[in-house]
Amino acid sequence: MSTAQGTHGILRFAAGGTPIHRETQLTDSADHGLPEPGPLLRNIDGPEELRALPIEKLPDLCHEVREYIWDTITRLGGHLAPSLGVVELSVVLHYLYDTPRDRLVWDVGHQGYVHKVLTGRRDALRTIRQYKGISGFLKREESPYDVFGAGHASTAISAGLGFATARDLAGQDHRVVAIVGDGAMTGGLAYEGLNNAGVSGRNFTVVLNDNSMSISPNVGAISSYLTKIISHPLFNRAKGEVWDLTGRLPKKDELRSAARRVEESVKTLFTPGMLFEDLGFRYLGPIDGHDIKGLISVFEKVRDMEGPILVHVLTRKGKGFDVSEADPNKYHGVKPKPPASGKVEKKAPGIAYTQAFGEAMVRLAEEDPRVVAITAAMADGTGLVGFAETHPDRFFDVGIAEAHGVTFASGLAADGMRPFCAIYSTFLQRAYDQIVHDVAVQHLPVVFCLDRAGVVGEDGPTHHGTLDLSYLGCVPGLVLAAPRNGTELVGLLRSALAHEGGPFAIRYPRDTIPEKTVPLDAPAIPVGSWEVLRPVAPVTLLAVGTMVPIAEQVADLLAADGTETGVVNARFVRPLDDAVMRSVVEPAGYVVTLEENSVCGGFGSQVLGWLEENGVTDRVRVVHFGLPDSFVEHAPRKKLFELVGLTPQQIHARLTAVLAGGTPASATLPTSRAIDPRG
């Protein structure tokens, strides 16, 4: 049994099933360096070594895995509670299935830390979510065991059915298992997958990891007993023989129907599985997801059963530690702690945009009874916990169902309410058709509040909000804005509330506002109005949102070189400020756009389109700075700005080269494009 000593006491993992006591404050996992794996775990370099262990050693291995993940993640940061809950399940699946030949398709990649530890990435866990380290989610490029990338929820069943279909078309015989959980069953995509998979008749297993985030369990001795019977080969053989016998008797259809009704009636009394049975799945469960022997007993039989199977497994999110079991939401994701040396990069203190948004929403709801807030399983992440407490009747968490949330908002708006949809930029992508068809086509005043716009740091490419200016910038009638500080965020929220003509989107970063307090009384900002911070000049920088302070620093550097530079806060991407744009092209010099969005189809494209429509492309040369036309990897936000070339110094160097008459090659200018409209 290993021990990890932190600044608030000693952590010891109990050998039995009782969760160990843990101080409520997250602590460093060790005084020196990162934790070492236990004696069993240090010899597990892949599933082959795992399968060589006797079954009686598996509980001890699970304890070591749980300790190692706790010690590592409480030090480095990451998704903790979801992985603590699937330790036994992950061990058993890799123990019994021939991975990676057998495909394990994980839903919600933050369940996958145990999977990573067991598949050759034990030591690499110490680099998780760090620059050049392993991803915090599943990633096909990282390991052959990660057969399908998973950063967003509810994808495993649909993807798993795809794997099963590909297997059958290729005439192969490996097994496919989709593991769904941690709220993924609140997403409609999961049910679309179930609906299709159930009628497919293919050999395909879905494991529902029920950690009380999706389905309320019906569990007891009779249910466990029924599961053993239903999964037993003799039961299934008897069922098949009854089916064959009734097929040879007169009135076979009536007899088979009666037999089926008897079976369903018995199961309905004791199990919650008839929904899945009606969708075409053979339902087994619920079973204890922390009982190694029970899991092995069931999955040994499931491996050889044919057709679509659903195994309902009950787990406890945060399993093994009293504080994480008591508050799994708090321990869902934890922040990194400094090493014993104390040398750690400190984040700038201040109020986050997310907090500023939440406080502003409470104020708006107090002023206007039409204001309602909608989120998709992210009340805390979007800053709406305070709103939910003060206005519970006007707060709606729709679960991991962004498409439903947007259409739900359109219904509210159509009947006079003012819905504010607070959804991460990357998650709103999942509701694009609803934005267009249900909101924009009908000119409904739905407000989209896109948290985590731009690069978000350690969560990586599945969570960076790098495309919203592009995918929203082409929606007819949609107003698209980005604040440069907290005052503008509040002002834009007030503008959106007053806007009658259609949807209004506001994007803001995972970062802090420049102000020390949130100015909740900030006035509304006229739609389409920009702010000229420095008079337009032969070189004028048009910056959006987070790029405004960077543009001001670039202007200072250019001024030191003797280059007169204007700076405009282009807070509206749609519509552009027509008057300011006309003043910008008068000096007949350079128009430089800066955005924390892909250079493809973003703000720069809007500006170039305006120049073409107004017939003034012969007057200016346009230079775009933005995020690259590729998926940005994970690293701290500050480091990512350096990697993509968006620091003030990098922009200054590249602009200097352009102004000198050169056009830097794409290899040295990955995040900008110099465009001469004159040809």
N, C-alpha and C positions, 0 to 999 in steps of 0.2 A: 504494500500500500504506500503510495507516494504522498509527499507533503509539499504544498506550495505555500510559502509564507509571503504575505503582502503587508501593506502598511496598516491594515486594520485587523490583523489577527491571522490565524493559521487556518488553511483550508485542508481538510482531510475528507476523502471520499469514503463513506461507510461501505464496508464489504457487502452488507445486506441490501434489502430493498428500500429501507427508510431513507428519505432524502436527508443529506447532511445539512447542518446549520451553516449559514453563510451570512456574513455581515451584509446589511442592505446596500452598502456602498460598494461599487465595483472596485477591486484592488489590483495592484500589480501581482502577477502570477509568480514572480521569483525575484530575488535580490540581484542575481547576476545572470544575464542572458535569458534565453527562452527555455521553456520546459523540455525535459527529455521524456520520451515515451517509456512506458512500463516494460517489464521483462518479456511479456508476450508480444506486445505491440511492436517492439523494436525489431522483432524478427519477421514481421509481416510486410514483405515488399510487394505483395500482390495477392490476388485471390488464391493462387496455388498454395501459398504458405498457409493461408487461412483454412483451406479445405483439408490440410494435413493435420489440423488440430483435432483432438477428440472432442466430442460434443460437450463433455463435462467441463471443458476449459473455456467454452464460449462465454459463459457469464462473467468470468474473470476478465476475459478480453474486452467485453463490453464496458466493464468498470474502467479499465485502462483507457479505452477510447474516449469515454465520457470525460474523464479527468484531463486527458491531453487536450481535448477540444476546449474545455472550460479554461484551462491554464493559458492556452495559446490565444484564444479569441478575446478573453478579458484583458489581455495585454495589448494585442494588435488591433482589436476592433473587428466587427463583422456581425454576421447573423448567427446568434448563439442559440436561443431557445428552440428554433425549428429543428436544428441538427441534434440537440440533446434528446429530442423526442423520438428520433428515428434510429437510434443506435442499434437496438436489437433487430429491428426490421432490416436495416442495411446489412448487418452481419449475416443474418439468416439467408437473405436473397443471394448474396455473393457466395455463401457457403454451399447452397443447394443448386444454384444455376451456373451453367458453364459460360460465365462472362469472360471476354466480350462477345463470344460467338452467340450466346443467348443475349438478347438485347434488353437492357434495363433502361426505360425511358422515364426520366424524372420530371415531375412537374414542379414549378417554382424552384429554381436552382439553389436557393439558399437552404433547402433541405439536404444538399449534396455534400456537406463537409465530411461526413462519415464515409460516404462513397469515395471521396477523394483520398482520404487517409488509407482506405483499404485497397486502393488501386494504384499504388506506386507513388503517391504524393504525400506520404506521411511527413517527411522532412520538409517538403515544399510548403506545407501548411504554414510554416513560419514566415512565408513571404506573401501570404494571401492578401489580395487587394492592394499590394504595394507595387510601386513602379518596377516593372520587369518581373514581378512575381506572378503567382497563379491567380486566376480569376476567382472572384467571390461567387460566381455562378458556373453552370456547366458550359463547356466550350469544346466544340468538336476538334479544334486545332490543338487543344491541350493534351488530350489523351484518347486512345481508341476506346476506352471505357465510357467516355462521354459521347454516346451515339447521337444525341440530339441536344443542341443548345437550349438552355432554359433560363431566361431572365424574367419573363412575364408569365403570369399564371394561366392555368386551365388549358395548356397546349398538349399535355402528355397523351390523352386518349386519342385525339385526332392523329397525332404523329405516330403513336403506337400502332394504330390501325394501318397507317401507311406502311410501316415496317412489316407488319404481318401480311399485308397484301403483296408487297414486293417479294417477300419470302416465298409465298405460294406461287407467284408468277414465275419465279426462278426455279421452282421445284425443290426447294430446300426444306429443312425440317427443324430449324432451331426455334427456340421459344421466344416470345415477346411479352414483356411485362411492363405495364405503365403504372407508375406510382404517383398517385394524385393526393394532394393534401394541403394543409395550412391555408384553408379558405378557398382553394381553387374550385371547389364545388359550388361556390356562389357565382361562378362565371358561366355565362350561357354557352360558351364554346365547349365546355366540358359535357354539357347535355346534348349538344349537337353531335359530338363525337360518340357518346353513348348510344344515341338514337341510330346512328349509322352502323356502329360496330355490332350492336345487338342483333341486327338482321343479317349481318354478313355471314354468319355461320363459321367464321374463321377461328382457329385456335389462337386465342388472345386473352391474356389475363390483365385485369385492372385491379390494382391494390388501392383501396380507399384508406388513406392514412387519416383517420378521424381523430383530430386532437381537440375536439370541441370548438373548432373554428368553422365547422360546416354543418355537420349532421348531429342532432341530439341522439345519443345512443340508447338502445334498448338492450341492456346487458343483464345477464343472470345465469344461474346454473342450468336452467332449461335451455336457454339460447345456446350456451356452450355445448350442451349435450346434443342439441339438434345439429349444430355445426359438425360435430364429430360423425354423426350418422350420415348427414348429407354428403360429407366428403369421403366417406368410407367406400372402398371399391365394391364391397358386397352390396351396399345400398344402391349404388349406381348400376351394378350388374342386375340386381333384382328389378330395378326400375326398367331397365332395358328389356328384361325378359317379360315383364308384365306388358310392356308396350308391344312386343312381338306377339304375345299370346292374344291380346285383345284384337290385334290385327287379323287374326285367323278366325275370329268368332263372328257370328252374325251380329249385325248392328254395331260393328266395330267403332264407328265414329262416336256413337252415344257412350259406349263403354270407355273409350279413351278420354272423352270429355269428363266423364264422371270420375275417373281415376285422377285426372289432373286437378279437378276441383277439390278432391279430398286432400291431395298433397298441398295445394295452395292454402286451403282453409287451415290446416294444421300449422303451416309455417307462418301464416298471417297472425295467428294468435300469439306467437312468441318472438318473431323476428321483424325487423324493419325493412326487409329486403324485397318486398313485393314490387316496389317501384322498378328496381333493377330487373327483376324477373319479367315484368311486363314489357320491359325494353329489350328482352331477348337474352339477358345474362343469367347464368347460373349463379345464384347468390350464396356465399358462404360467410357466416359471421353473425354477430360481431365476435372477434377474438381478441384476447389480451395481447397488445403489441409489445409488451415488455416481458412476456413469458417465452423464453427461448425454446423450451421443449414443446410448448403448444404451437408456436409458429412453425417449427420444424415438422411437427406431426401433420399440420394442415398443408404446408407447401410441398411436402414430399408427395402428397396425393394430388395436389393441384397440378404439379408438373406434367402428370400423365393424363389429365382429364382433357376432353376435347370440347371445342366450341368456345364461345365467349364466357369467361368466368369473372366474377367480381368478388374479391375477398375484402371484407370490411374489417379493418384492424383499428382497434382503439389504442391510442397513445396519449401521453401527457406531454404537452409542449413545455420545454424547460426541465424535463425529467432528470432527477438525480440531485437537485439542489433546492433547498426549501424556498429561497428567495425567488428563483426563476420559475418554480412551479406555482408560487403564489401570485406572481406578477409576470406572466409570459409576454405580455405586450411590452413592458419596460425592457425585458431582456431579449426581445425579438432581434433587435440590433443594438450592439453596444459600441461605444466610442473607444478609441485606443487610449491607453494609459502610458505615461512616460516611463522610460526604463529607470533602473535604480540610480543611474548616473545623473538623472534629471535633465539630460540634454535632449530636448525635444523642441521641434518648431512650434511655437505658440501661435494659435490662431488669433487674429485681431479681435479684441472685444467689441461688442456692439450688439445691436438688435438685428436679428435676421429678417430678411424680406418676408419669410413665412410668418413670423410673429407679427410684423407690422401689418400684413394682410389680415391676420386673424383679429387683431384689435380694431382695425378699420371696419371689418365686417360686423362686429358687435355694435359699433357706433351707427353704421348705416341701418341695421335692423331696428335699432331704437328709434331712428328718425322716420323710417318708412316701413309700415306693416306689410308691404308687398314683398319685401326682401326675404328670400329663402336661400339656404346654402345646401349644396349637394356635393358629396364626395364619394369616391369608389374605394371603400375600405382603407382610407387614408385620413381619418379625422385628425390624428395627431400629426402626421407628416405634412398636412396642408395647413396646420395652424388653426383648425376649427374646433378644438376641444372646448375653448371658452365660449364659442358661439353655441355649441350643443348644450352647454350648461345653462346659459342665460336665455336661450330661445329654443328649447327642446322641440317644440311643436313646429318649428320652421327649419329644423336640421334633418337632413336625410342622407344616411349612409346606405348606398345601394349595393354594397358588396363589390367584389371584383367583377364588375359588369358595367364597364364604361359606356358601351353602346346603349344599353338600357338607360343609364343615367342621363345621357344626352337627350334621348327621346322623351324620357320622363320630364326633363326640364322643358322641352318644347311644349308638352301638354300643359304644364304649369303656366308658361308664358302665354300660350294661346288663350288662357282663361284669366288673364289679368295680373298674374304674379310676376315678380322679377327674380328669376333664378340665377344664382351665381354658381357655376360648376367649377369647383376647385379640383383639378386633376393634373397630375404631373404631365409635362410636355410629352414625354415618351409614351405615356399611357393613353393620352388623348388620341394618338395615332390609331388606336383600336376602335375608335368611334367615328372614323372619317366619313363614312356614308351617311351616318346620322347627322353630322354637322351640315353636310350639304343638303340632303334630301328632307330632313325633318325640321331643320332650323333655317338655313339660308334661303332655300327655295320659297319658304313661307314668310320670310322677312320677320322672323320672331326675335324679340329682344332678349335673347339668352346671352349671359356674360360668361366667357370662358377665362378662368384664371389659371394660367399655366405655370405652376411651380416647377423648379428644377429645369428651367430653360437654359440652354447652353451646356457646357461641360459640367458634370456633377462630381467628378473626382473618382473615388475608389470603386464605385459600382460599375463603371466601365460602359462599353458601347451599347448595352441593352437599356441603359438608363440615361445616357446623355440626351439632352433635349436639343439636338442640333439641326432639326429639320422643320420646326414649326413655322418659321417665317416663310419657308418654301411651300409647305403643304396648306397653310392657311392663306398665304399671300395670293393665291389664285382663286379663292372662293368669292364669287360675285356678291357685292353688298356687305362684306364683312369688314369691320373696322379692326385694325391690328396695331397694337401699341406696345411700347416697352419703356418703363420708367428708368431714369438715371439715379433716382434716390427715393427715400421714403415719402417725401412730400409729393413727388409726382405719382407714386403708386396710389396714394390716397386720392389725389386729384383725378387720376384716370378711373379709379373705381367710381367716383362721383359722376364723372363724364359718362361712364357706361350705364349707370343707373338712370341718367337723364336721357339716354339715347333711345329714340323711338323707332328708328328705321330698319333695325335688323340686328344680327349678332355682333358682339363686341368682344375681342380677345385681348388679354393683357398678359404678357410673358415677363417673368422675372427670375433671377438666378437663385441658386443655393449659396447665398452669400449674405453679408451684412449691409445694412443701409449706412450711408455716411453720417447721418444725424445721430445725436445721442438720444433723442426721443422721437416718438411717432407723432407727427402733426395731424391729428385726427380732424382738425377743422380746415385742412387745406382745401382751397376752392377747386371746383371742376375746371378742367382744361378744355378749351374749345377744340372740337374734333378736327384733326388735320393740321393743327398749328405746331410749328417747330419753334425752337428757342435758339436765337443767334447769340452764342456765348462770346465769340470774337468775330469782328466784322469780316465779311467775305473778302477774299483776296485772290490773287492769281493761283494760289493753292488753297483749296478749301476742303476741310475734313467734315464729312457728314457721318456722324456716329450715332449708333443705336444702343440705348440701354447701358449695359456694363462697359461698352467701349467708349463712352463719353469721357470719363476721367483719363482713360488711356490716350484719347485723341488730344486732350489738353496737354498732356506730358509730351506727346509727339510734337505738338505745335511749339512748345518751349524749346525743344531740341532743334527744330528747324529754324526758329527765330535766332538761336545762338549761331547758326550757320549763315544768317543774313537772309533767310527766306521768309517773306511775309506770309502768314498762314491764318486762314479763317477756321473757326470751329463752330459747327451747328449741331445742336442736340436734336436729332431727327427722331423724336419720340413717337411719331406716327409713321408706320411703314405703309399702311393703307388707311386713308388716302395720304398722298404726299402733300406737302405744303407748296402749293403752286406759286405763290408769291415769292417765297424764299428760293425755290428752284430757279425762277427767272432771274433773281438777283445773283445767284451763284454762277450762272453761265455768262454773265456780262463781262467779267474780267478775261474771258477767253483763255483760261489756263487749264488747271488740273482740278478735277472733281474726284475726291478720294472717299470711298465708302468703307466704313468699318462696322462689322457686325459679328456677334458671337453665334453664328449660324453658318450652315454650309454655304460656300460660295455659289453653289448651283441653285438658282431659282429664288435666292433670298432678297435682301434689301437692295443690294447692288443691281440685281436684275430689274427691280422696280424702277430704280433711278435711270438705268439705261433705256428702259422702255419709255419713260417719260421724255427723255431727250429725243428719241426717235419719233414719238408721236407729235412732238412740238417742233420738229424740223430744225433742231439746233445742234445736231451731232457734229457739224463742221466747226463748232466753236471750242469744243473742249476735248480733252483726253480723260478717260475714266480709268481709275485704278480701284479694284475691289480687294479688300482685305476681309477674310473670314476664316471659317473652319474648313479643313481640306475636304475634297470630294472622296472621302474614305471614312471608315469607322474608326473613331478615336479610341485608343486603348485606355486602361485604367491607370490612374496616378493621382496624386493630390492636385487640386484645382490649379494652384500656382505653378506646379511643374508642367501641367498640361498646356498652360498658356505659353510656356517656354518651348515646349515640344512642337507646337503648331505655329510658332513664330508670331505670336500676338502680343509680345511685350513691347513697351514703348521704344526700347532701344532697337529691337529687331525691325519694327515697322519703320523707324527713322532710317535705319541703314538701307532698307530696301527702297524706300521712297527716294532717298538721296541718289541711289543708282538710277532710278527711273527719271528723275529730274535732270540727271546728267546726260540723258539721251540714250541710256541703255534699256534693254528689256531683259531682266534676269531670267535665266532658264528656269523651267518648272522645278528642276531638281533642287534649286536653291531658293525657290519662292513657292513652297507647297501650298500656302494658304492665301495667295493673292493672284489676281489676274490683271494684267495691264491691257486695256482695250482701247484702241484708237478708232473711234467711230468714223474717222475720215478715210480709213483704209490705209 
